[in-house]
Amino acid sequence: THDFLSNEKVGYIRYASFMNDFTDAQMDLVLERYKNTEGIILDLRENGGGNIFNVPKLLGRFVQSKTLVGFSITRNGPKHSDFGDRENFYITPNDGIKYLKPVIVLIDKGSFSATTFLALATKAFPNITLMGDATGGGGGLPNGGQMLNGWTYRFSISQLLDLNGNNYAEEGVPADINVSFDWSDLTKDEILDKAIDEIIN
């Protein structure tokens, strides 16, 4: 879902789930539509995650050169701290239309898994600002199975660390600009209003 806001000065994109795949042609269409805006708001609130491969696919539209955004470590033993060596995680620019003006990503406690992954990666992007509340956490490659009684289990076998080595899987990625939603007045969206104000003022 997407549309213009504030007299077409701002583009708004609502991405509700990383389970929803998108094509390069669709992204080209959307970014071409908002190429003359002053900034884009990417709304990932209540996005519970999904296909983690959609994260670099999306972020590749907002970067001009290959960018190191963090380090991936994968569990390789039975102990709690048994992880392999850090592997560099890069975001590579997409060959299609890119948007290098300001982007504000809206996040909240309902933003989990792949959304936390994306939020962490944006810390390395000077043109992207996280706004709202900290994400809900999560992330990592899922693994699991089924026990003899029929119960199934699932857990992450990897972690993504930011450039300073911080892991946000438990507590979530904090917003750059904290803004609260006033649940007593549902006629307004204070977080969205603040994002618009941040772009045009």
Phi, psi and omega in degrees: 000133180205157180190171175276149173229160174053060178056041177065019175277339185231138172261139180240127178234122177256115178245103192279337182201136175287357171287340180274107179285159178216155182261164175298323180296320178295317179294321176300317180299314182294311184290330174296322180297325186253019185295336181262008178282166177276341180185166179239140172254122178254109186268108180246020178294140181061022175272108186282002178104203183145230184286109184293340179288347175283346179293301178296331178297322179282311184293337178297348178274349186242018181227143184266331181223161180304126189232128174284122184246347181174191183227137178257134174234142185238137180298132182223018180196177185282340183280156183303327184257014181278097177230151176284186180294155176293136175244130181297137177243119184248152166252124182256135180301139174286149180286345182275203182293133179244157179233112187249008174279178181302138176232129176249123180259121179271127182226161176203186183295345177270005179267106187241167166054248182301331179289321173296320178302312180295316181301318178298316182297326183292345179300338180268001183256115180292340183265001182244133179239134175269132182225143178125242179232169177299151177290171181279351180096201182087186180119169180100159180290125181281145174219161181175194181183198181229135178274170184298332180276003178097348179292144175251154178223156183208138179207164180271140179251003179221163177227149174249125179255147176283183185294342177262005178086010181280141178247122184252016185298327183272310187264350180086163179274126181287150176287152173286325177233114181277125177222133181259149176267132180271102184287350179278349179225094185276008177275351182232157174235091186299327182290315178295318179299319179294322179295317177299313181298322181294327181281315189266353180243000000 
